[in-house]
Amino acid sequence: MTPHSPLGILDANTLEELARVICGDEHLYYRKGYEIARFLEHAGWERVPEYDGEYRREWTLARLAERREDPTELERVLLRLADPREYLDEPEQLPTIISAVNAFLIHEGVRLENPGGRPRLVACDPSLAHPGSQGPVELRATMTDLITDQNMAGLLQHRLDEARTCYANGAHVAAIIMLGSLLEGVLVHVVQERNASLLGPTSPDRVSLDILIKTCHEAGWIGADVERFCHELRKYRNFVHPRAEIREAHAPDRDTLDMCWPVVNAVLNDLADSQPKAA
């Protein structure tokens, strides 16, 4: 193991996920068999066997398993995955790859970072993998439970997933802003689908989050306690404007985010529970 390296012996399931990301698919940077062997060489591995035409993932997993007892070798692979020089032809792939790796690597107590294009592994808390899951309010609803517009439901689910990525990478302010954006998107579409007249003459594109929260409470779709804490999240969401954060003289941290996340869970749960019954 390299000095001060946070990496230990990886779990077998982690190795399988690592092999999947190295190989790639229609969503992740795709490598042909011979390109996988070259990738391992670029990572600093010596004596990489020639690719023999076996299924890509099985071949890759076998190579990783051979060096499982040597965290130094696996660390080199992880760092190469976060190296921008791997994606000179498709630079937009880099953040996607880092997020994909961190989604499973965080369970090992480490995550990838790439500040200034310099990849590194840092220790982290594995509990970051599931923000809010251990809190007092567990999410019971899905976006498709709340919104009939499938395209919008998918987009909002993506916002929630992005908030989880921000959480896992310690981007607390970004996660809170993303949660506020999600909250606004869910509420405006719920009002539109359930009773658009509640917005009066105000366009859905111009209605404020403050009004949406109050409207949904007055309609009986979210509880009084949920409404109260929604307004606290709304204030933090306004930190998307740097001057707002300066005025508050408060930098949100993980504890702040841990308080905001159950609010979103509670809103989604209340909206699901108040969903009008189909005739």
Backbone as CSV, one residue per row, in Angstrom:
resi,resn,N_x,N_y,N_z,CA_x,CA_y,CA_z,C_x,C_y,C_z
1,MET,0.839,-1.193,0.000,0.000,0.000,0.000,0.876,1.245,0.000
2,THR,0.493,2.245,-0.785,1.273,3.478,-0.816,1.151,4.195,0.522
3,PRO,2.171,5.004,0.920,2.127,5.703,2.199,0.862,6.538,2.340
4,HIS,0.226,6.401,3.486,-0.967,7.175,3.819,-2.153,6.870,2.897
5,SER,-2.100,5.789,2.162,-3.222,5.448,1.289,-4.412,4.998,2.131
6,PRO,-5.630,5.479,1.821,-6.796,5.065,2.587,-7.405,3.758,2.089
7,LEU,-6.856,3.192,1.021,-7.478,2.029,0.398,-7.059,0.742,1.098
8,GLY,-8.043,-0.135,1.340,-7.779,-1.446,1.899,-8.114,-2.524,0.888
9,ILE,-8.304,-3.756,1.363,-8.691,-4.863,0.498,-10.150,-4.665,0.091
10,LEU,-10.413,-4.593,-1.192,-11.761,-4.297,-1.672,-12.655,-5.533,-1.632
11,ASP,-13.924,-5.300,-1.332,-14.926,-6.360,-1.340,-15.100,-6.909,-2.755
12,ALA,-15.502,-8.174,-2.851,-15.677,-8.804,-4.163,-16.708,-8.066,-5.011
13,ASN,-17.788,-7.601,-4.400,-18.810,-6.865,-5.155,-18.267,-5.526,-5.657
14,THR,-17.404,-4.915,-4.861,-16.776,-3.671,-5.299,-15.908,-3.917,-6.523
15,LEU,-15.186,-5.024,-6.525,-14.367,-5.361,-7.685,-15.226,-5.537,-8.936
16,GLU,-16.389,-6.175,-8.771,-17.277,-6.372,-9.916,-17.756,-5.043,-10.470
17,GLU,-18.100,-4.120,-9.585,-18.543,-2.802,-10.035,-17.394,-2.035,-10.695
18,LEU,-16.213,-2.197,-10.149,-15.042,-1.539,-10.732,-14.783,-2.065,-12.144
19,ALA,-14.911,-3.379,-12.331,-14.740,-3.965,-13.661,-15.781,-3.424,-14.626
20,ARG,-17.004,-3.238,-14.139,-18.090,-2.710,-14.990,-17.759,-1.311,-15.485
21,VAL,-17.268,-0.460,-14.601,-16.955,0.916,-14.998,-15.760,0.949,-15.948
22,ILE,-14.767,0.136,-15.685,-13.596,0.103,-16.574,-14.023,-0.297,-17.987
23,CYS,-14.891,-1.304,-18.086,-15.341,-1.774,-19.406,-16.236,-0.751,-20.088
24,GLY,-17.156,-0.155,-19.314,-18.075,0.817,-19.884,-19.232,0.151,-20.605
25,ASP,-20.216,0.977,-20.947,-21.399,0.498,-21.664,-21.996,1.676,-22.422
26,GLU,-23.287,1.604,-22.733,-23.890,2.701,-23.493,-23.995,3.988,-22.686
27,HIS,-23.846,3.886,-21.351,-23.938,5.071,-20.499,-22.575,5.543,-19.992
28,LEU,-21.596,4.642,-19.973,-20.272,4.970,-19.470,-19.232,4.806,-20.577
29,TYR,-18.117,5.483,-20.424,-17.045,5.452,-21.410,-16.704,4.012,-21.775
30,TYR,-16.870,3.668,-23.052,-16.742,2.281,-23.505,-15.312,1.973,-23.938
31,ARG,-14.793,0.837,-23.466,-13.473,0.370,-23.875,-13.576,-1.016,-24.500
32,LYS,-12.976,-1.171,-25.640,-12.867,-2.490,-26.249,-11.856,-3.309,-25.458
33,GLY,-11.841,-4.622,-25.722,-10.982,-5.502,-24.944,-9.527,-5.079,-24.925
34,TYR,-8.969,-4.796,-26.095,-7.554,-4.414,-26.145,-7.331,-3.057,-25.480
35,GLU,-8.379,-2.207,-25.476,-8.252,-0.903,-24.827,-8.236,-1.041,-23.308
36,ILE,-8.896,-2.087,-22.802,-8.869,-2.329,-21.360,-7.459,-2.711,-20.925
37,ALA,-6.822,-3.594,-21.692,-5.442,-3.975,-21.378,-4.529,-2.751,-21.417
38,ARG,-4.741,-1.890,-22.400,-3.928,-0.676,-22.513,-4.205,0.273,-21.348
39,PHE,-5.467,0.343,-20.920,-5.832,1.176,-19.771,-5.070,0.737,-18.528
40,LEU,-5.002,-0.574,-18.298,-4.293,-1.083,-17.125,-2.804,-0.742,-17.204
41,GLU,-2.259,-0.789,-18.384,-0.860,-0.406,-18.554,-0.672,1.082,-18.283
42,HIS,-1.599,1.898,-18.767,-1.523,3.336,-18.519,-1.653,3.645,-17.024
43,ALA,-2.335,2.752,-16.302,-2.480,2.936,-14.857,-1.196,2.593,-14.111
44,GLY,-0.224,2.026,-14.821,1.049,1.699,-14.193,1.239,0.230,-13.883
45,TRP,0.328,-0.609,-14.381,0.482,-2.046,-14.159,1.569,-2.608,-15.073
46,GLU,2.331,-3.547,-14.545,3.319,-4.270,-15.339,2.818,-5.685,-15.610
47,ARG,3.320,-6.269,-16.659,2.995,-7.656,-17.009,1.488,-7.869,-17.169
48,VAL,0.840,-6.964,-17.882,-0.585,-7.134,-18.178,-0.726,-8.143,-19.314
49,PRO,-1.455,-9.244,-19.117,-1.593,-10.233,-20.196,-2.360,-9.660,-21.379
50,GLU,-2.092,-10.193,-22.539,-2.791,-9.745,-23.739,-4.246,-10.170,-23.670
51,TYR,-5.129,-9.278,-24.099,-6.562,-9.613,-24.093,-6.802,-10.780,-25.049
52,ASP,-7.528,-11.806,-24.549,-7.660,-13.052,-25.306,-9.019,-13.246,-25.959
53,GLY,-9.831,-12.207,-26.010,-11.129,-12.334,-26.657,-12.237,-12.782,-25.729
54,GLU,-11.923,-13.026,-24.454,-12.938,-13.403,-23.473,-13.913,-12.236,-23.291
55,TYR,-15.070,-12.511,-22.682,-15.994,-11.421,-22.371,-15.252,-10.330,-21.615
56,ARG,-15.456,-9.086,-22.008,-14.662,-7.974,-21.471,-14.722,-7.900,-19.943
57,ARG,-15.942,-7.968,-19.404,-16.065,-7.770,-17.964,-15.434,-8.925,-17.189
58,GLU,-15.629,-10.150,-17.676,-15.037,-11.294,-16.995,-13.517,-11.221,-17.027
59,TRP,-12.969,-10.826,-18.176,-11.516,-10.713,-18.306,-10.986,-9.629,-17.363
60,THR,-11.674,-8.502,-17.321,-11.251,-7.396,-16.462,-11.346,-7.777,-14.997
61,LEU,-12.452,-8.417,-14.613,-12.618,-8.825,-13.219,-11.524,-9.809,-12.813
62,ALA,-11.157,-10.718,-13.711,-10.088,-11.669,-13.402,-8.772,-10.953,-13.149
63,ARG,-8.486,-9.914,-13.932,-7.239,-9.167,-13.737,-7.271,-8.431,-12.388
64,LEU,-8.406,-7.845,-12.048,-8.514,-7.142,-10.773,-8.386,-8.119,-9.606
65,ALA,-9.028,-9.272,-9.728,-8.987,-10.257,-8.648,-7.573,-10.769,-8.412
66,GLU,-6.790,-10.874,-9.485,-5.404,-11.333,-9.353,-4.584,-10.402,-8.467
67,ARG,-4.965,-9.114,-8.420,-4.175,-8.134,-7.657,-4.979,-7.556,-6.498
68,ARG,-6.010,-8.290,-6.108,-6.875,-7.814,-5.027,-6.119,-7.623,-3.720
69,GLU,-5.111,-8.443,-3.474,-4.362,-8.357,-2.225,-3.333,-7.233,-2.242
70,ASP,-3.254,-6.526,-3.342,-2.289,-5.428,-3.462,-3.043,-4.123,-3.713
71,PRO,-3.463,-3.452,-2.650,-4.233,-2.204,-2.821,-3.521,-1.148,-3.647
72,THR,-2.184,-1.197,-3.666,-1.437,-0.220,-4.459,-1.815,-0.326,-5.929
73,GLU,-1.906,-1.551,-6.437,-2.247,-1.763,-7.833,-3.674,-1.308,-8.128
74,LEU,-4.584,-1.586,-7.218,-5.977,-1.184,-7.437,-6.134,0.327,-7.296
75,GLU,-5.348,0.915,-6.424,-5.384,2.374,-6.301,-4.956,3.034,-7.603
76,ARG,-3.953,2.453,-8.259,-3.506,3.008,-9.538,-4.627,2.989,-10.570
77,VAL,-5.410,1.905,-10.560,-6.533,1.800,-11.491,-7.575,2.872,-11.190
78,LEU,-7.899,3.045,-9.926,-8.901,4.034,-9.545,-8.449,5.442,-9.916
79,LEU,-7.193,5.745,-9.659,-6.688,7.078,-9.984,-6.679,7.309,-11.491
80,ARG,-6.386,6.252,-12.251,-6.392,6.416,-13.709,-7.808,6.679,-14.215
81,LEU,-8.802,6.081,-13.571,-10.190,6.332,-13.968,-10.567,7.796,-13.777
82,ALA,-9.921,8.476,-12.837,-10.223,9.887,-12.572,-9.217,10.821,-13.239
83,ASP,-8.427,10.290,-14.146,-7.408,11.085,-14.821,-7.973,11.645,-16.130
84,PRO,-8.000,12.953,-16.303,-8.566,13.538,-17.522,-7.861,13.101,-18.795
85,ARG,-6.632,12.613,-18.678,-5.906,12.172,-19.868,-6.498,10.899,-20.469
86,GLU,-7.359,10.209,-19.704,-8.039,9.025,-20.229,-9.171,9.393,-21.170
87,TYR,-9.617,10.650,-21.123,-10.846,11.030,-21.829,-10.617,12.250,-22.726
88,LEU,-9.455,12.301,-23.349,-9.151,13.440,-24.210,-10.124,13.554,-25.372
89,ASP,-10.683,12.409,-25.809,-11.639,12.435,-26.914,-13.051,12.731,-26.455
90,GLU,-13.343,12.469,-25.173,-14.677,12.727,-24.614,-14.527,13.275,-23.194
91,PRO,-14.041,14.507,-23.037,-13.776,15.044,-21.694,-15.011,15.137,-20.810
92,GLU,-16.186,15.212,-21.423,-17.414,15.307,-20.629,-17.708,14.020,-19.857
93,GLN,-16.991,12.936,-20.190,-17.200,11.660,-19.518,-16.608,11.630,-18.109
94,LEU,-15.602,12.451,-17.861,-14.869,12.359,-16.598,-15.762,12.489,-15.361
95,PRO,-16.588,13.542,-15.222,-17.415,13.626,-14.008,-18.397,12.476,-13.876
96,THR,-18.881,11.962,-15.011,-19.796,10.823,-14.961,-19.094,9.594,-14.403
97,ILE,-17.866,9.368,-14.845,-17.096,8.222,-14.367,-16.798,8.351,-12.880
98,ILE,-16.387,9.528,-12.446,-16.067,9.724,-11.028,-17.301,9.476,-10.166
99,SER,-18.447,9.966,-10.597,-19.676,9.740,-9.847,-20.042,8.263,-9.806
100,ALA,-19.870,7.578,-10.942,-20.193,6.148,-11.006,-19.299,5.354,-10.065
101,VAL,-18.018,5.698,-10.008,-17.094,4.995,-9.120,-17.426,5.281,-7.658
102,ASN,-17.649,6.539,-7.341,-17.919,6.895,-5.947,-19.210,6.283,-5.423
103,ALA,-20.144,5.981,-6.319,-21.411,5.395,-5.886,-21.214,4.063,-5.180
104,PHE,-20.184,3.303,-5.565,-19.913,2.040,-4.869,-18.661,2.116,-4.002
105,LEU,-17.701,2.945,-4.392,-16.447,3.011,-3.642,-16.655,3.589,-2.250
106,ILE,-17.665,4.420,-2.099,-17.911,5.056,-0.811,-18.194,4.033,0.280
107,HIS,-18.708,2.854,-0.118,-18.965,1.800,0.866,-17.671,1.231,1.436
108,GLU,-16.561,1.485,0.761,-15.251,1.053,1.244,-14.598,2.125,2.118
109,GLY,-15.311,3.240,2.330,-14.770,4.314,3.159,-13.806,5.228,2.446
110,VAL,-13.836,5.215,1.105,-12.984,6.113,0.319,-13.781,6.650,-0.867
111,ARG,-13.300,7.733,-1.442,-13.916,8.270,-2.649,-12.849,8.931,-3.502
112,LEU,-13.167,9.064,-4.781,-12.274,9.697,-5.745,-12.531,11.194,-5.796
113,GLU,-11.465,11.955,-5.913,-11.568,13.386,-6.163,-10.621,13.737,-7.296
114,ASN,-10.893,14.870,-7.931,-10.042,15.301,-9.036,-9.872,16.814,-9.011
115,PRO,-9.374,17.350,-7.896,-9.197,18.812,-7.832,-8.082,19.277,-8.758
116,GLY,-8.410,20.199,-9.635,-7.407,20.725,-10.548,-6.826,19.692,-11.486
117,GLY,-7.597,18.632,-11.765,-7.118,17.608,-12.677,-6.104,16.655,-12.070
118,ARG,-5.972,16.673,-10.748,-5.023,15.786,-10.071,-5.792,14.749,-9.256
119,PRO,-5.963,13.546,-9.789,-6.771,12.528,-9.104,-6.166,12.137,-7.754
120,ARG,-7.051,11.848,-6.803,-6.596,11.374,-5.503,-7.717,10.585,-4.845
121,LEU,-7.339,9.731,-3.899,-8.288,8.995,-3.074,-8.287,9.608,-1.685
122,VAL,-9.472,9.834,-1.139,-9.561,10.379,0.215,-10.507,9.518,1.036
123,ALA,-10.238,9.442,2.316,-11.116,8.700,3.217,-12.416,9.468,3.393
124,CYS,-13.509,8.731,3.578,-14.807,9.366,3.805,-15.669,8.444,4.667
125,ASP,-16.779,8.975,5.105,-17.712,8.235,5.954,-18.637,7.406,5.074
126,PRO,-18.667,6.074,5.202,-19.556,5.250,4.366,-21.031,5.590,4.528
127,SER,-21.413,6.219,5.652,-22.828,6.566,5.837,-23.291,7.614,4.841
128,LEU,-22.340,8.285,4.155,-22.709,9.264,3.135,-23.376,8.616,1.940
129,ALA,-23.268,7.293,1.840,-23.798,6.602,0.654,-25.299,6.743,0.532
130,HIS,-25.981,6.850,1.657,-27.444,6.914,1.618,-27.925,8.082,2.461
131,PRO,-27.810,9.301,1.968,-28.217,10.476,2.739,-29.664,10.394,3.162
132,GLY,-29.882,10.625,4.444,-31.245,10.640,4.958,-31.811,9.282,5.263
133,SER,-31.168,8.195,4.823,-31.770,6.875,4.998,-31.788,6.440,6.454
134,GLN,-30.850,6.979,7.269,-30.808,6.612,8.667,-31.493,7.652,9.545
135,GLY,-32.104,8.638,8.933,-32.726,9.714,9.680,-34.129,9.359,10.141
136,PRO,-34.811,10.320,10.784,-36.137,10.063,11.330,-37.223,9.955,10.270
137,VAL,-36.967,10.414,9.056,-37.978,10.373,8.001,-37.421,9.614,6.804
138,GLU,-37.873,8.404,6.616,-37.402,7.596,5.490,-38.322,7.793,4.296
139,LEU,-37.733,7.975,3.125,-38.511,8.211,1.918,-39.302,6.962,1.538
140,ARG,-40.614,7.133,1.344,-41.474,6.013,0.963,-42.075,6.190,-0.428
141,ALA,-41.888,7.360,-1.017,-42.540,7.674,-2.291,-41.523,7.726,-3.417
142,THR,-41.998,7.568,-4.629,-41.177,7.756,-5.824,-41.785,8.888,-6.644
143,MET,-41.008,9.429,-7.554,-41.501,10.539,-8.370,-42.723,10.127,-9.193
144,THR,-42.711,8.904,-9.679,-43.848,8.454,-10.492,-45.097,8.257,-9.654
145,ASP,-44.953,8.172,-8.319,-46.127,8.125,-7.445,-46.804,9.489,-7.381
146,LEU,-46.040,10.538,-7.633,-46.519,11.903,-7.404,-46.890,12.642,-8.679
147,ILE,-46.194,12.333,-9.770,-46.339,13.116,-10.998,-46.639,12.179,-12.155
148,THR,-47.692,12.472,-12.899,-48.081,11.599,-14.009,-47.246,11.845,-15.254
149,ASP,-46.716,13.046,-15.387,-45.847,13.363,-16.523,-44.547,12.589,-16.365
150,GLN,-44.366,11.540,-17.141,-43.218,10.659,-16.975,-41.894,11.353,-17.264
151,ASN,-41.879,12.252,-18.247,-40.647,12.981,-18.543,-40.224,13.847,-17.369
152,MET,-41.195,14.545,-16.776,-40.873,15.392,-15.634,-40.499,14.557,-14.424
153,ALA,-41.188,13.448,-14.213,-40.850,12.572,-13.089,-39.423,12.075,-13.217
154,GLY,-39.025,11.720,-14.433,-37.657,11.266,-14.653,-36.643,12.362,-14.415
155,LEU,-36.952,13.563,-14.864,-36.037,14.681,-14.665,-35.862,14.984,-13.176
156,LEU,-36.978,14.981,-12.427,-36.903,15.280,-11.003,-36.183,14.175,-10.241
157,GLN,-36.362,12.935,-10.671,-35.623,11.840,-10.048,-34.122,12.033,-10.290
158,HIS,-33.786,12.528,-11.474,-32.377,12.796,-11.789,-31.835,13.893,-10.869
159,ARG,-32.667,14.889,-10.564,-32.238,15.940,-9.634,-31.934,15.339,-8.255
160,LEU,-32.802,14.421,-7.823,-32.590,13.780,-6.533,-31.302,12.962,-6.543
161,ASP,-31.061,12.260,-7.636,-29.829,11.477,-7.757,-28.605,12.389,-7.751
162,GLU,-28.711,13.545,-8.404,-27.587,14.485,-8.428,-27.332,15.044,-7.024
163,ALA,-28.404,15.264,-6.271,-28.230,15.733,-4.894,-27.488,14.688,-4.079
164,ARG,-27.787,13.411,-4.318,-27.078,12.342,-3.609,-25.592,12.339,-3.994
165,THR,-25.306,12.585,-5.277,-23.912,12.645,-5.717,-23.187,13.797,-5.027
166,CYS,-23.838,14.947,-4.936,-23.241,16.090,-4.245,-22.993,15.750,-2.780
167,TYR,-23.956,15.094,-2.154,-23.823,14.701,-0.753,-22.614,13.795,-0.576
168,ALA,-22.517,12.778,-1.449,-21.444,11.790,-1.327,-20.074,12.411,-1.514
169,ASN,-20.012,13.528,-2.241,-18.728,14.163,-2.521,-18.462,15.386,-1.651
170,GLY,-19.298,15.576,-0.632,-19.064,16.670,0.298,-19.445,18.036,-0.219
171,ALA,-20.220,18.096,-1.309,-20.656,19.383,-1.868,-21.986,19.765,-1.211
172,HIS,-21.911,20.243,0.011,-23.115,20.436,0.819,-24.028,21.533,0.279
173,VAL,-23.442,22.677,-0.068,-24.266,23.775,-0.586,-24.929,23.352,-1.898
174,ALA,-24.166,22.705,-2.767,-24.721,22.252,-4.046,-25.865,21.270,-3.826
175,ALA,-25.718,20.377,-2.850,-26.775,19.403,-2.570,-28.041,20.098,-2.076
176,ILE,-27.880,21.086,-1.215,-29.041,21.804,-0.686,-29.745,22.575,-1.793
177,ILE,-28.976,23.212,-2.658,-29.571,23.937,-3.775,-30.328,22.968,-4.681
178,MET,-29.742,21.792,-4.918,-30.401,20.798,-5.753,-31.695,20.306,-5.104
179,LEU,-31.685,20.129,-3.781,-32.900,19.709,-3.078,-33.977,20.785,-3.169
180,GLY,-33.579,22.055,-3.066,-34.549,23.135,-3.198,-35.140,23.181,-4.588
181,SER,-34.310,22.950,-5.595,-34.786,22.897,-6.979,-35.764,21.739,-7.168
182,LEU,-35.412,20.594,-6.595,-36.299,19.428,-6.653,-37.638,19.736,-5.991
183,LEU,-37.583,20.341,-4.809,-38.809,20.661,-4.071,-39.713,21.569,-4.894
184,GLU,-39.132,22.598,-5.485,-39.923,23.528,-6.298,-40.536,22.816,-7.495
185,GLY,-39.748,21.975,-8.162,-40.254,21.259,-9.327,-41.386,20.319,-8.989
186,VAL,-41.252,19.604,-7.869,-42.308,18.676,-7.456,-43.577,19.438,-7.118
187,LEU,-43.464,20.488,-6.322,-44.658,21.209,-5.870,-45.408,21.867,-7.021
188,VAL,-44.694,22.502,-7.932,-45.395,23.190,-9.011,-46.131,22.189,-9.901
189,HIS,-45.556,21.024,-10.138,-46.227,20.050,-10.997,-47.358,19.340,-10.272
190,VAL,-47.223,19.163,-8.972,-48.333,18.596,-8.203,-49.528,19.542,-8.236
191,VAL,-49.272,20.834,-8.036,-50.370,21.803,-8.080,-51.003,21.833,-9.465
192,GLN,-50.180,21.839,-10.501,-50.710,21.848,-11.863,-51.585,20.636,-12.145
193,GLU,-51.170,19.485,-11.676,-51.891,18.266,-11.991,-53.117,18.069,-11.107
194,ARG,-53.056,18.562,-9.874,-54.179,18.334,-8.959,-55.219,19.443,-9.027
195,ASN,-54.769,20.690,-9.087,-55.730,21.807,-9.126,-54.994,23.078,-9.538
196,ALA,-54.817,23.253,-10.834,-54.046,24.390,-11.345,-54.682,25.726,-10.990
197,SER,-55.993,25.730,-10.704,-56.672,26.990,-10.383,-56.150,27.613,-9.091
198,LEU,-55.486,26.811,-8.254,-54.962,27.335,-6.990,-53.869,28.370,-7.215
199,LEU,-53.267,28.344,-8.392,-52.225,29.327,-8.696,-52.800,30.657,-9.148
200,GLY,-54.114,30.696,-9.405,-54.737,31.918,-9.856,-54.165,32.363,-11.195
201,PRO,-53.962,33.648,-11.375,-53.437,34.145,-12.656,-51.921,33.990,-12.802
202,THR,-51.250,33.511,-11.745,-49.790,33.407,-11.782,-49.349,32.246,-12.669
203,SER,-48.426,32.513,-13.559,-47.895,31.466,-14.421,-47.082,30.469,-13.602
204,PRO,-47.169,29.175,-13.912,-46.349,28.177,-13.208,-44.855,28.474,-13.316
205,ASP,-44.451,29.175,-14.366,-43.043,29.503,-14.553,-42.588,30.658,-13.670
206,ARG,-43.549,31.353,-13.054,-43.197,32.540,-12.267,-43.595,32.429,-10.801
207,VAL,-44.320,31.384,-10.438,-44.762,31.254,-9.057,-43.558,30.963,-8.156
208,SER,-43.542,31.559,-6.977,-42.415,31.403,-6.059,-42.543,30.123,-5.249
209,LEU,-41.412,29.652,-4.760,-41.426,28.464,-3.905,-42.186,28.748,-2.627
210,ASP,-42.097,29.963,-2.115,-42.831,30.350,-0.910,-44.334,30.133,-1.111
211,ILE,-44.861,30.600,-2.233,-46.299,30.446,-2.522,-46.644,28.980,-2.731
212,LEU,-45.782,28.230,-3.387,-46.063,26.812,-3.624,-46.176,26.041,-2.315
213,ILE,-45.269,26.321,-1.384,-45.308,25.643,-0.086,-46.620,25.962,0.633
214,LYS,-46.971,27.246,0.680,-48.205,27.656,1.364,-49.433,27.062,0.684
215,THR,-49.429,27.045,-0.643,-50.575,26.514,-1.392,-50.782,25.035,-1.099
216,CYS,-49.723,24.289,-1.105,-49.846,22.846,-0.864,-50.268,22.550,0.569
217,HIS,-49.840,23.389,1.517,-50.294,23.203,2.893,-51.774,23.535,3.021
218,GLU,-52.186,24.670,2.444,-53.597,25.079,2.544,-54.524,24.093,1.850
219,ALA,-53.995,23.405,0.831,-54.802,22.393,0.135,-54.864,21.090,0.912
220,GLY,-54.078,20.990,1.990,-54.091,19.781,2.801,-53.186,18.677,2.279
221,TRP,-52.246,19.050,1.413,-51.378,18.032,0.801,-50.098,17.821,1.592
222,ILE,-49.670,18.805,2.359,-48.518,18.629,3.239,-48.890,19.162,4.617
223,GLY,-48.318,18.566,5.667,-48.663,18.937,7.027,-48.069,20.262,7.456
224,ALA,-48.569,20.781,8.596,-48.105,22.073,9.104,-46.636,22.017,9.479
225,ASP,-46.201,20.899,10.081,-44.789,20.805,10.466,-43.897,20.766,9.230
226,VAL,-44.357,20.062,8.209,-43.581,19.977,6.970,-43.492,21.351,6.321
227,GLU,-44.624,22.083,6.315,-44.609,23.424,5.733,-43.582,24.312,6.428
228,ARG,-43.561,24.237,7.744,-42.661,25.107,8.507,-41.200,24.855,8.129
229,PHE,-40.826,23.592,8.071,-39.427,23.280,7.774,-39.096,23.457,6.295
230,CYS,-40.118,23.393,5.436,-39.887,23.679,4.015,-39.377,25.093,3.820
231,HIS,-39.891,26.005,4.626,-39.465,27.395,4.487,-38.001,27.557,4.905
232,GLU,-37.538,26.741,5.839,-36.122,26.787,6.204,-35.265,26.297,5.049
233,LEU,-35.691,25.205,4.407,-34.963,24.710,3.242,-34.982,25.752,2.124
234,ARG,-36.133,26.427,1.952,-36.241,27.460,0.920,-35.190,28.559,1.137
235,LYS,-34.960,28.935,2.389,-33.968,29.977,2.677,-32.573,29.520,2.261
236,TYR,-32.263,28.267,2.537,-30.956,27.760,2.142,-30.860,27.602,0.628
237,ARG,-31.985,27.240,-0.003,-31.984,27.121,-1.457,-31.594,28.443,-2.101
238,ASN,-31.934,29.537,-1.453,-31.606,30.856,-1.996,-30.111,31.134,-2.007
239,PHE,-29.328,30.244,-1.376,-27.875,30.398,-1.412,-27.318,30.156,-2.811
240,VAL,-28.206,29.775,-3.755,-27.776,29.721,-5.148,-27.279,31.105,-5.565
241,HIS,-27.745,32.133,-4.848,-27.253,33.500,-5.050,-26.162,33.756,-3.993
242,PRO,-24.904,33.862,-4.357,-23.824,34.016,-3.376,-24.047,35.150,-2.384
243,ARG,-24.692,36.234,-2.821,-24.926,37.357,-1.903,-25.840,36.963,-0.765
244,ALA,-26.755,36.035,-1.037,-27.649,35.567,0.033,-26.852,34.842,1.108
245,GLU,-25.874,34.043,0.688,-25.045,33.333,1.661,-24.189,34.316,2.462
246,ILE,-23.696,35.352,1.781,-22.906,36.365,2.475,-23.754,37.074,3.522
247,ARG,-24.982,37.405,3.150,-25.868,38.113,4.094,-26.153,37.271,5.329
248,GLU,-26.336,35.953,5.124,-26.638,35.080,6.251,-25.408,34.804,7.116
249,ALA,-24.216,35.010,6.541,-22.968,34.764,7.263,-22.935,33.356,7.833
250,HIS,-23.407,32.409,7.036,-23.426,31.003,7.474,-23.151,30.110,6.281
251,ALA,-22.163,29.243,6.417,-21.841,28.295,5.354,-22.440,26.935,5.709
252,PRO,-23.427,26.456,4.959,-24.033,25.164,5.266,-22.994,24.047,5.237
253,ASP,-23.103,23.116,6.179,-22.189,21.983,6.223,-22.997,20.695,6.204
254,ARG,-22.351,19.587,6.510,-23.047,18.308,6.443,-24.225,18.259,7.421
255,ASP,-24.068,18.838,8.599,-25.168,18.838,9.562,-26.377,19.583,8.998
256,THR,-26.119,20.700,8.307,-27.211,21.446,7.680,-27.933,20.577,6.662
257,LEU,-27.152,19.891,5.854,-27.735,19.024,4.828,-28.503,17.871,5.454
258,ASP,-27.979,17.340,6.555,-28.675,16.242,7.235,-30.013,16.691,7.812
259,MET,-30.162,17.988,8.063,-31.450,18.501,8.520,-32.394,18.781,7.356
260,CYS,-31.829,19.147,6.207,-32.654,19.476,5.046,-33.216,18.235,4.362
261,TRP,-32.427,17.168,4.327,-32.845,15.997,3.558,-34.150,15.385,4.080
262,PRO,-34.329,15.215,5.407,-35.609,14.661,5.891,-36.805,15.528,5.544
263,VAL,-36.581,16.829,5.376,-37.680,17.717,4.990,-38.200,17.315,3.609
264,VAL,-37.277,17.083,2.671,-37.680,16.674,1.328,-38.381,15.328,1.378
265,ASN,-37.830,14.388,2.160,-38.486,13.087,2.300,-39.902,13.236,2.830
266,ALA,-40.070,14.104,3.834,-41.392,14.294,4.441,-42.365,14.909,3.443
267,VAL,-41.904,15.866,2.638,-42.764,16.470,1.618,-43.248,15.411,0.634
268,LEU,-42.317,14.620,0.116,-42.681,13.602,-0.868,-43.613,12.565,-0.272
269,ASN,-43.371,12.191,0.986,-44.258,11.232,1.645,-45.661,11.810,1.833
270,ASP,-45.740,13.066,2.293,-47.052,13.710,2.482,-47.802,13.825,1.160
271,LEU,-47.112,14.192,0.108,-47.755,14.325,-1.191,-48.272,12.980,-1.683
272,ALA,-47.504,11.930,-1.415,-47.963,10.587,-1.815,-49.193,10.177,-1.017
273,ASP,-49.183,10.473,0.283,-50.311,10.089,1.137,-51.577,10.864,0.792
274,SER,-51.416,12.087,0.270,-52.578,12.919,-0.061,-52.977,12.805,-1.524
275,GLN,-52.353,11.884,-2.241,-52.669,11.704,-3.652,-54.147,11.362,-3.836
276,PRO,-54.872,12.107,-4.674,-56.298,11.786,-4.890,-56.466,10.360,-5.412
277,LYS,-57.465,9.681,-4.882,-57.749,8.336,-5.303,-58.354,8.328,-6.705
278,ALA,-57.906,7.389,-7.511,-58.461,7.261,-8.857,-59.922,6.857,-8.784
279,ALA,-60.713,7.452,-9.661,-62.159,7.157,-9.650,-62.400,5.730,-10.133
